[in-house]
Amino acid sequence: MTMAKTLQVESGDVPASLASRTEAVAAVAAAHADAIDREGRFPAEAFAAARAERLLGIMVPEEFGGEGASVGDTVDVCYALGRACSSTALIYAMHQTKVACVVRHGRSSPWHQDVMRTMAAEQLLLASSTTEGQGGGNVRSSAAAVARKDTHIELERNATVISYGEAADGIVTTARRADDAASSDQVLVVFLKQDYTLERQIGWDSLGMRGTCSEGFMLRASGSTDQILPDPYERIHAETMIPVAHLMWSGAWTGVACAAVERAESFVRMVSRKSGGQLPPGASHLTKAKSSLRALRGLVSSALERYEHALQDKRAIGAVDFQATMNLLKVEASEQALAIVMSAYRACGLAGYRNDSEFSIGRQLRDILSSPLMISNDRILSNMSAAALLSGVPKRLRD
Ligand SMILES: Cc1cc2nc3c(=O)[nH]c(=O)nc-3n(C[C@H](O)[C@H](O)[C@H](O)COP(=O)(O)OP(=O)(O)OC[C@H]3O[C@@H](n4cnc5c(N)ncnc54)[C@H](O)[C@@H]3O)c2cc1C
């Protein structure tokens, strides 16, 4: 993964690399991470910095004023932010998933082209609404339908969870195509802040990821048919929503796991220094954590390579094997990230358990516990049972 893109900074001709801009935002996110977690508030400081460094619109194509950053570049940003503040990283990951949907599936639509220009110029933050009513993580089913009168549309949706809904500049939501459409006949619609109201139904006092402010709302939106992405959601889901969401989330979670490993390493070093080079009994857990982190980074990187390769090949992106890889990436990455944080926690022992220690793993552990639930791994695994049976077992080690 590379961060090759550069941006002309206003003050002169010296280009600021995406890596250095990311570092600047991560430093702000890290400085406020404990307060964000304690107070359960939106990471406003980190997103002000992200806007100032123009990190929100990096994936918008250059022709619309963005930088045309790749999914790989953006996953790198998620990882860097995950090391600093899990909530900031997850919000950034969710936002960029929505941006990717607009960029890939709205390119031919004048309304979405305009939105891309605004996204780049004003560094808009987009939120996501897929969870509805009691439907849980069944993203491929919607209850509320888009009501149409000529070119005017309206949507009223019981949006059980919209992370950072109040802080966002727009919401990208799934909906049933029309009143008489089946629940799986969905569209994806972009509404900007002036198009909707949010009536809070439920707050967000959670174990972790407290800064995502994932509250529940009644979403009431209106606009024009132009705001509906031209591709059916079924296609957007398979080509962009699932692969990009799972890559971005995995990047963020791997960053969270890395933060826990860094703490465990500092702890083991500190103990060793204080005891004349003697390693603490938990040091082997650090070895395990580091080895698992290496494997997880490899998993995310290889999935990313597959995705970037599949982007050039329409048949590959629809293939069962590619879809399985992208779906299972989420399951594997979340389980492995959680296991790594647990290993780091065990390496630190009591120092990791305490909230008042510089080696505390509490925040990372609470945050990463959300990862297997965020579209439940059980749901994904059970949805894929039939496909897994069809795909067979490889006979050779390297295929
Ligand atoms: C931090 C965070 C941020 C989020 N942000 C957003 C957001 O911005 N927008 C949004 O729309 N949603 C968001 N969500 C919600 C998310 O997308 C899922 O909808 C939600 O996590 C599913 O919730 P659930 O566990 O109640 O539901 P369910 O999916 O119903 O799962 C409940 C339990 O049922 C079991 N289960 C469910 N289905 C099966 C099955 N087929 N086989 C076996 N067992 C099954 C599992 O054990 C699961 O734990 C967020 C979630 C989290 C954790």
The ligand as a Tripos MOL2 file, in Angstrom:
@<TRIPOS>MOLECULE
LIG
   53    58     1     0     0
SMALL
NO_CHARGES

@<TRIPOS>ATOM
      1 C1        -20.0640    0.9910   16.1530 C.3       1 LIG1
      2 C2        -21.2330    0.7440   15.2390 C.ar      1 LIG1
      3 C3        -21.5730    1.7030   14.3170 C.ar      1 LIG1
      4 C4        -22.6740    1.4970   13.4630 C.ar      1 LIG1
      5 N1        -23.0100    2.4810   12.5810 N.ar      1 LIG1
      6 C5        -24.0670    2.2940   11.7570 C.ar      1 LIG1
      7 C6        -24.4480    3.3150   10.8320 C.ar      1 LIG1
      8 O1        -23.8290    4.3630   10.7610 O.2       1 LIG1
      9 N2        -25.5190    3.0930   10.0410 N.ar      1 LIG1
     10 C7        -26.2280    1.9220   10.0810 C.ar      1 LIG1
     11 O2        -27.1840    1.7720    9.3130 O.2       1 LIG1
     12 N3        -25.9070    0.9390   10.9520 N.ar      1 LIG1
     13 C8        -24.8340    1.1000   11.7890 C.ar      1 LIG1
     14 N4        -24.4990    0.1190   12.6900 N.ar      1 LIG1
     15 C9        -25.3600   -1.0830   12.8030 C.3       1 LIG1
     16 C10       -24.7880   -2.2700   12.0360 C.3       1 LIG1
     17 O3        -24.6800   -1.9410   10.6830 O.3       1 LIG1
     18 C11       -25.6900   -3.4970   12.2300 C.3       1 LIG1
     19 O4        -26.9470   -3.2200   11.7430 O.3       1 LIG1
     20 C12       -25.8130   -3.8550   13.6470 C.3       1 LIG1
     21 O5        -24.5390   -3.9720   14.2250 O.3       1 LIG1
     22 C13       -26.5820   -5.1620   13.7960 C.3       1 LIG1
     23 O6        -27.1460   -5.1130   15.0450 O.3       1 LIG1
     24 P1        -27.7560   -6.3510   15.8570 P.3       1 LIG1
     25 O7        -26.6270   -7.1000   16.4410 O.co2     1 LIG1
     26 O8        -28.7490   -5.8110   16.7920 O.co2     1 LIG1
     27 O9        -28.5920   -7.1210   14.8070 O.3       1 LIG1
     28 P2        -28.6210   -8.5120   14.1070 P.3       1 LIG1
     29 O10       -27.9390   -8.4010   12.7940 O.co2     1 LIG1
     30 O11       -30.0460   -8.8710   14.0410 O.co2     1 LIG1
     31 O12       -27.8940   -9.5460   15.0250 O.3       1 LIG1
     32 C14       -28.2950   -9.8660   16.3510 C.3       1 LIG1
     33 C15       -27.7080  -11.2000   16.7620 C.3       1 LIG1
     34 O13       -28.4550  -12.2110   16.0930 O.3       1 LIG1
     35 C16       -27.6210  -13.2210   15.6210 C.3       1 LIG1
     36 N5        -27.8880  -13.4190   14.1900 N.ar      1 LIG1
     37 C17       -28.4110  -12.5120   13.3440 C.ar      1 LIG1
     38 N6        -28.5670  -13.0600   12.1250 N.ar      1 LIG1
     39 C18       -28.1300  -14.3190   12.2070 C.ar      1 LIG1
     40 C19       -28.0530  -15.3900   11.2820 C.ar      1 LIG1
     41 N7        -28.4390  -15.2410   10.0070 N.pl3     1 LIG1
     42 N8        -27.5340  -16.5560   11.7170 N.ar      1 LIG1
     43 C20       -27.1340  -16.7250   12.9960 C.ar      1 LIG1
     44 N9        -27.2030  -15.7420   13.9070 N.ar      1 LIG1
     45 C21       -27.6950  -14.5590   13.5310 C.ar      1 LIG1
     46 C22       -26.1980  -12.8320   15.9290 C.3       1 LIG1
     47 O14       -25.7160  -13.6110   16.9880 O.3       1 LIG1
     48 C23       -26.2620  -11.3900   16.3000 C.3       1 LIG1
     49 O15       -25.3290  -11.0910   17.2970 O.3       1 LIG1
     50 C24       -23.4090    0.2800   13.5370 C.ar      1 LIG1
     51 C25       -23.0270   -0.7040   14.4600 C.ar      1 LIG1
     52 C26       -21.9470   -0.4840   15.2990 C.ar      1 LIG1
     53 C27       -21.5640   -1.5550   16.2630 C.3       1 LIG1
@<TRIPOS>BOND
     1     1     2 1
     2     2     3 ar
     3     2    52 ar
     4     3     4 ar
     5     4     5 ar
     6     4    50 ar
     7     5     6 ar
     8     6     7 ar
     9     6    13 1
    10     7     8 2
    11     7     9 ar
    12     9    10 ar
    13    10    11 2
    14    10    12 ar
    15    12    13 ar
    16    13    14 ar
    17    14    15 1
    18    14    50 ar
    19    15    16 1
    20    16    17 1
    21    16    18 1
    22    18    19 1
    23    18    20 1
    24    20    21 1
    25    20    22 1
    26    22    23 1
    27    23    24 1
    28    24    25 2
    29    24    26 1
    30    24    27 1
    31    27    28 1
    32    28    29 2
    33    28    30 1
    34    28    31 1
    35    31    32 1
    36    32    33 1
    37    33    34 1
    38    33    48 1
    39    34    35 1
    40    35    36 1
    41    35    46 1
    42    36    37 ar
    43    36    45 ar
    44    37    38 ar
    45    38    39 ar
    46    39    40 ar
    47    39    45 ar
    48    40    41 1
    49    40    42 ar
    50    42    43 ar
    51    43    44 ar
    52    44    45 ar
    53    46    47 1
    54    46    48 1
    55    48    49 1
    56    50    51 ar
    57    51    52 ar
    58    52    53 1
@<TRIPOS>SUBSTRUCTURE
     1 LIG1         1 GROUP 0 **** ****
